[in-house]
Amino acid sequence: MKEISTDTHSPEEFLQLYLKQIVSIQQNKRKDFKYSCAEDFILKHGTVYEYEQLSKGIKLGMRGLCFENAFRLARLKNWLYVEGFATSIIPVHHAWCAKPAKPFTVIDTTWERIRELKNMKIAYFGVAFNIKIVSEVRNRESTLLDDWKNEW
């Protein structure tokens, strides 16, 4: 497996290369599923999102609760709920919001503190979902990308 590094790649390139490596490891494990893993779904349907500093009046969410924070804000403001992967040091499954008027711009109430403290460039790659679909899946106690029981 080829080594990937943030020294030789932009954060966005690093994130996408990481996702591709995960897919290469997972492929052919579940031939009965439409996607081999959540990373496969995101690579096929996702896009890069650009960070935008939070505007005044948007409260920070609780650390470690990105799915809940994004869900509540999307529902409250009628914004897009986005789920995918983000990276600062390592790639992780993450959720954030986007405004319908700026659909590829990140509104991240969970990691804003980290960005301010460490002055980090964070890459985001994900898929926006309708809040009604998100509500249905969350009622089954799952995130959208972890909804493997429905074969992604």
Contacts in CASP RR format, 6 or more apart in sequence:
PFRMAT RR
TARGET T0000
AUTHOR 0000-0000-0000
METHOD contacts of the structure
MODEL  1
MKEISTDTHSPEEFLQLYLKQIVSIQQNKRKDFKYSCAEDFILKHGTVYE
YEQLSKGIKLGMRGLCFENAFRLARLKNWLYVEGFATSIIPVHHAWCAKP
AKPFTVIDTTWERIRELKNMKIAYFGVAFNIKIVSEVRNRESTLLDDWKN
EW
1 21 0 8 1.000
1 24 0 8 1.000
2 21 0 8 1.000
4 14 0 8 1.000
4 17 0 8 1.000
4 18 0 8 1.000
4 21 0 8 1.000
5 14 0 8 1.000
6 14 0 8 1.000
9 17 0 8 1.000
10 123 0 8 1.000
11 87 0 8 1.000
11 121 0 8 1.000
11 122 0 8 1.000
11 123 0 8 1.000
12 48 0 8 1.000
12 123 0 8 1.000
12 125 0 8 1.000
14 87 0 8 1.000
14 91 0 8 1.000
14 123 0 8 1.000
15 85 0 8 1.000
15 86 0 8 1.000
15 87 0 8 1.000
15 91 0 8 1.000
15 123 0 8 1.000
15 124 0 8 1.000
15 125 0 8 1.000
16 43 0 8 1.000
16 125 0 8 1.000
18 85 0 8 1.000
18 87 0 8 1.000
18 91 0 8 1.000
19 39 0 8 1.000
19 42 0 8 1.000
19 43 0 8 1.000
19 85 0 8 1.000
19 91 0 8 1.000
19 125 0 8 1.000
20 39 0 8 1.000
20 43 0 8 1.000
22 37 0 8 1.000
22 39 0 8 1.000
23 36 0 8 1.000
23 37 0 8 1.000
23 39 0 8 1.000
23 40 0 8 1.000
23 43 0 8 1.000
26 36 0 8 1.000
26 37 0 8 1.000
26 39 0 8 1.000
26 40 0 8 1.000
27 36 0 8 1.000
27 40 0 8 1.000
28 36 0 8 1.000
29 36 0 8 1.000
30 36 0 8 1.000
32 151 0 8 1.000
33 148 0 8 1.000
33 151 0 8 1.000
33 152 0 8 1.000
34 151 0 8 1.000
34 152 0 8 1.000
35 41 0 8 1.000
35 44 0 8 1.000
35 152 0 8 1.000
38 84 0 8 1.000
38 93 0 8 1.000
38 145 0 8 1.000
38 146 0 8 1.000
38 152 0 8 1.000
39 85 0 8 1.000
41 127 0 8 1.000
41 145 0 8 1.000
41 152 0 8 1.000
42 84 0 8 1.000
42 85 0 8 1.000
42 125 0 8 1.000
42 126 0 8 1.000
42 127 0 8 1.000
42 145 0 8 1.000
45 127 0 8 1.000
46 84 0 8 1.000
46 125 0 8 1.000
46 126 0 8 1.000
46 127 0 8 1.000
47 104 0 8 1.000
47 125 0 8 1.000
47 126 0 8 1.000
47 127 0 8 1.000
48 104 0 8 1.000
48 123 0 8 1.000
48 124 0 8 1.000
48 125 0 8 1.000
49 82 0 8 1.000
49 96 0 8 1.000
49 98 0 8 1.000
49 104 0 8 1.000
49 105 0 8 1.000
49 106 0 8 1.000
49 124 0 8 1.000
49 125 0 8 1.000
49 126 0 8 1.000
50 104 0 8 1.000
50 105 0 8 1.000
50 106 0 8 1.000
50 124 0 8 1.000
51 105 0 8 1.000
51 106 0 8 1.000
51 108 0 8 1.000
51 115 0 8 1.000
51 122 0 8 1.000
51 124 0 8 1.000
52 102 0 8 1.000
52 105 0 8 1.000
52 106 0 8 1.000
52 107 0 8 1.000
54 60 0 8 1.000
54 107 0 8 1.000
54 108 0 8 1.000
54 109 0 8 1.000
54 112 0 8 1.000
58 73 0 8 1.000
58 107 0 8 1.000
58 109 0 8 1.000
59 109 0 8 1.000
60 109 0 8 1.000
60 110 0 8 1.000
60 112 0 8 1.000
60 113 0 8 1.000
61 69 0 8 1.000
61 109 0 8 1.000
61 110 0 8 1.000
62 68 0 8 1.000
62 69 0 8 1.000
62 110 0 8 1.000
63 110 0 8 1.000
63 113 0 8 1.000
64 110 0 8 1.000
65 110 0 8 1.000
66 94 0 8 1.000
66 95 0 8 1.000
66 96 0 8 1.000
66 108 0 8 1.000
66 110 0 8 1.000
66 111 0 8 1.000
67 83 0 8 1.000
67 95 0 8 1.000
67 138 0 8 1.000
67 143 0 8 1.000
69 95 0 8 1.000
69 109 0 8 1.000
69 110 0 8 1.000
70 81 0 8 1.000
70 82 0 8 1.000
70 83 0 8 1.000
70 95 0 8 1.000
70 96 0 8 1.000
70 97 0 8 1.000
70 109 0 8 1.000
70 110 0 8 1.000
71 81 0 8 1.000
71 95 0 8 1.000
71 131 0 8 1.000
71 134 0 8 1.000
71 135 0 8 1.000
71 138 0 8 1.000
73 79 0 8 1.000
73 97 0 8 1.000
73 107 0 8 1.000
73 109 0 8 1.000
74 80 0 8 1.000
74 81 0 8 1.000
74 97 0 8 1.000
74 131 0 8 1.000
74 134 0 8 1.000
75 131 0 8 1.000
75 135 0 8 1.000
77 97 0 8 1.000
77 99 0 8 1.000
78 100 0 8 1.000
78 131 0 8 1.000
79 97 0 8 1.000
79 98 0 8 1.000
79 99 0 8 1.000
79 100 0 8 1.000
79 107 0 8 1.000
80 97 0 8 1.000
80 98 0 8 1.000
80 99 0 8 1.000
80 100 0 8 1.000
80 103 0 8 1.000
80 128 0 8 1.000
80 129 0 8 1.000
80 131 0 8 1.000
81 95 0 8 1.000
81 97 0 8 1.000
81 128 0 8 1.000
81 129 0 8 1.000
81 130 0 8 1.000
81 131 0 8 1.000
81 134 0 8 1.000
82 95 0 8 1.000
82 96 0 8 1.000
82 97 0 8 1.000
82 98 0 8 1.000
82 106 0 8 1.000
82 124 0 8 1.000
82 126 0 8 1.000
82 127 0 8 1.000
82 128 0 8 1.000
82 129 0 8 1.000
83 93 0 8 1.000
83 94 0 8 1.000
83 95 0 8 1.000
83 126 0 8 1.000
83 127 0 8 1.000
83 129 0 8 1.000
83 143 0 8 1.000
83 144 0 8 1.000
83 145 0 8 1.000
84 93 0 8 1.000
84 94 0 8 1.000
84 95 0 8 1.000
84 124 0 8 1.000
84 125 0 8 1.000
84 126 0 8 1.000
84 127 0 8 1.000
84 145 0 8 1.000
85 91 0 8 1.000
85 92 0 8 1.000
85 93 0 8 1.000
85 94 0 8 1.000
85 124 0 8 1.000
85 125 0 8 1.000
85 126 0 8 1.000
86 92 0 8 1.000
86 94 0 8 1.000
86 96 0 8 1.000
86 108 0 8 1.000
86 111 0 8 1.000
86 122 0 8 1.000
86 123 0 8 1.000
86 124 0 8 1.000
86 125 0 8 1.000
87 122 0 8 1.000
87 123 0 8 1.000
88 111 0 8 1.000
88 114 0 8 1.000
88 115 0 8 1.000
88 118 0 8 1.000
88 120 0 8 1.000
88 121 0 8 1.000
88 122 0 8 1.000
93 143 0 8 1.000
93 145 0 8 1.000
93 146 0 8 1.000
94 110 0 8 1.000
94 111 0 8 1.000
94 124 0 8 1.000
95 110 0 8 1.000
95 143 0 8 1.000
96 106 0 8 1.000
96 107 0 8 1.000
96 108 0 8 1.000
96 109 0 8 1.000
96 110 0 8 1.000
96 111 0 8 1.000
96 124 0 8 1.000
97 106 0 8 1.000
97 107 0 8 1.000
97 108 0 8 1.000
97 109 0 8 1.000
98 104 0 8 1.000
98 105 0 8 1.000
98 106 0 8 1.000
98 107 0 8 1.000
98 128 0 8 1.000
99 105 0 8 1.000
99 107 0 8 1.000
103 128 0 8 1.000
106 124 0 8 1.000
108 115 0 8 1.000
108 122 0 8 1.000
108 124 0 8 1.000
111 122 0 8 1.000
114 120 0 8 1.000
114 122 0 8 1.000
115 122 0 8 1.000
129 144 0 8 1.000
133 144 0 8 1.000
134 144 0 8 1.000
137 143 0 8 1.000
137 144 0 8 1.000
137 147 0 8 1.000
140 147 0 8 1.000
140 149 0 8 1.000
142 149 0 8 1.000
145 152 0 8 1.000
END
